Amino acid sequence: MSNLETDPRESACGGLPDVAAEPVNELLTGRDVVLGGPRAMRVTRTLPHRDVRMVGAWCFVDHYGPERARMHVPPHPHTGLQTVSWLVEGEILHRDSVGSEQSIRPGQLNLMTAGRAISHAEESPPGAVLHGVQLWVALPSAARGTAPAFEHHPVLPTLAVPSPGVTVTVVMGELGGVTSPATIHTPLVGAEVTLEAGAATTLPLRPGFEYAALALSGTVRVGGTLLPPGPLLYLGGGRSELALGAEGAGRLLLLGGEPFEERIVMWWNFVGRDHEEIAAFRREWMEGEGFGTVPGTGAAPLPAPELPLTPLKARGRHR
């Protein structure tokens, strides 16, 4: 999915490796964003947030649905990041400039690595219920120039827990010794936890990671905090375990990773390091250079918004 805002905000991140050293329980309220116009799909965006702009290398979190909505995102560019698509309900068809054409359904992972440059488009069937998340992972400098790539993982590993009524799917990275087959470029984790009514469990964590949790459905007790769908619960670092529980059925997304030490600037669909680099990405996209073409969509490429008058700057990853 793209950031389809016509006047995107500058999101500057990175550079403070010690901010996640201690556990915290900080609720981050997201903002509602309409993708593609007043009749298009609404999402709640909790990352980047003005106070906590990244969790490990995770730099963008959009949660949408459940609602009957049509996703119709025309070809658009990405640089310097990975897109992670995860569904709870519905179906989305992905096409990209490396020739991929792949539908995703609940429980499956679509992972696109932009590297230096890629373009893609996404579309869902009309009239269907759509519920899911779109996540971005910032690529470190060593991987920013890698060739663009796409992966589809129809089956993902689960973490065995002794608690009845709990399923833990490892979507990205590693959790409790279970590793996802998805390609990563920094140490991180993304996992979905489903809990039946009355279920509870404790997840193993890494003290050197920082973590956050997002309720996708139901209300889940996360380390003593009741978390309904909507806000992102930032948990900080220094934790070796995390207690979860639910009175009713609940579904939770756990994100974590080593604090990302590089300073980055995120604007529209680009992740770069300074204003000049972002401006160059925009110019190349508008001139039809470097990003390839997306076959089979029949839609015109999405034009980039105008850059802000004030130069984009890399700032600290936390306020």
C-alpha positions, -999 to +999 in steps of 0.1 A: +000+000+000+011+035-007+009+067+013-017+084-009-018+117+010-017+147-014+002+167+012+023+142+031+040+152+064+077+149+068+086+120+090+122+122+102+136+094+123+167+076+136+198+083+156+191+076+193+201+040+201+196+043+239+160+055+241+145+020+243+167+008+272+139+007+298+103-008+298+075+017+293+038+015+286+030+045+264-002+046+244+003+063+210-029+076+195-030+073+157-045+097+132-071+089+106-059+091+070-081+088+039-063+070+011-071+083-024-100+107-017-131+112+004-148+079-009-117+058-005-105+036+023-097+050+058-068+039+078-055+046+113-018+055+112+001+050+144+037+051+130+053+074+125+041+092+156+053+126+168+068+110+200+079+075+188+086+075+151+101+040+148+101+007+167+133-011+157+133-007+119+095-006+117+087+029+105+051+028+093+019+012+106-015+016+089-044-004+104-076-006+083-110-022+086-130-042+091-152-025+066-166-030+031-140-010+012-123-010-021-085-008-022-075+005-056-040+019-055-024+027-089+013+022-097+035+042-073+071+041-062+091+030-031+127+033-021+148+023+009+122+001+026+103-031+027+065-033+026+048-059+047+012-068+039-009-088+065-046-095+063-072-105+089-101-105+064-103-100+026-080-104-004-056-081-022-039-085-055-003-072-057+015-064-090+050-048-093+077-037-116+098-069-112+069-089-127+052-102-096+014-108-096+002-123-063-030-124-043-027-124-005-053-138+019-055-139+057-026-157+073-003-152+043+026-127+039+034-105+010+068-089+014+082-064-011+118-052-008+121-019-026+159-016-024+170+013-047+137+015-065+105-004-073+069+004-082+038-016-075+000-015-075-027-031-052-063-039-057-091-056-038-123-071-050-153-047-049-179-051-021-158-073+001-149-068+038-112-057+041-093-058+074-055-057+078-023-038+083+003-023+060+037-020+076+070-006+064+105-016+075+134+009+069+164-006+052+198+001+066+224+018+044+241-016+036+208-028+020+194+003+005+210-004-029+199-040-031+180-052-061+142-050-057+125-082-049+091-097-039+083-127-017+050-145-010+048-168+020+016-188+021+025-207+053+044-192+083+058-209+114+041-208+148+056-206+183+046-234+205+031-221+238+018-241+267-012-220+270-045-233+255-064-211+231-034-191+220-018-191+185+014-172+178+024-168+142+059-155+135+054-132+104+089-116+103+121-122+121+125-144+151+105-150+183+114-176+210+137-195+186+111-197+158+122-179+126+101-167+097+113-175+062+109-138+052+140-119+043+151-093+069+180-069+069+181-059+106+173-079+137+135-076+143+103-094+149+067-092+137+042-117+151+004-121+153-011-135+185-047-147+186-063-155+219-096-172+226-119-159+253-102-163+287-068-173+272-035-160+286+001-165+278+036-151+283+058-144+253+096-145+254+113-112+245+148-099+239+159-072+264+180-055+236+149-051+214+123-024+217+087-035+212+052-022+205+017-039+203-013-032+182-047-048+189-063-058+156-096-071+172-110-074+207-093-060+238-061-076+249-043-071+282-007-064+274+017-063+303-011-050+325-025-024+300-059-029+284-053-024+247-084-020+223-080-015+186-068+019+177-037+031+196-002+016+194+012+005+228+049+014+229+066-010+254+102+002+252+130-023+258+147-041+287+120-068+287+126-106+288+089-115+286+055-101+280+022-113+296-009-113+274-045-121+282-080-116+269-115-118+285-131-121+251-115-132+219-086-109+208-060-106+181-027-087+186+002-076+164+036-076+182+064-055+166+100-052+178+136-050+168+170-036+177+168+002+179+175+016+144+205+038+148+206+055+114+190+088+108+164+086+081+139+109+064+106+095+053+084+115+029+055+102+008+066+067-003+103+072-001+128+065+027+161+085+023+187+102+043+184+139+034+163+164+014+184+162-017+181+124-019+143+125-015+141+153-042+161+131-066+138+101-060+107+123-067+123+137-099+132+103-112+097+090-105+080+119-122+104+116-152+097+079-155+133+068-147+145+040-126+113+026-111+102+003-139+066-002-149+038-023-134+021-045-161-015-054-161-031-026-141-045-003-168-041+026-144-019+057-148+010+060-123+003+080-092+019+115-094+041+126-065+030+155-044+050+187-044+079+188-020+074+212+010+090+246+008+110+239+040+139+214+034+133+179+048+156+171+077+166+140+095+159+143+133+159+120+163+138+089+161+120+098+193+108+133+203 
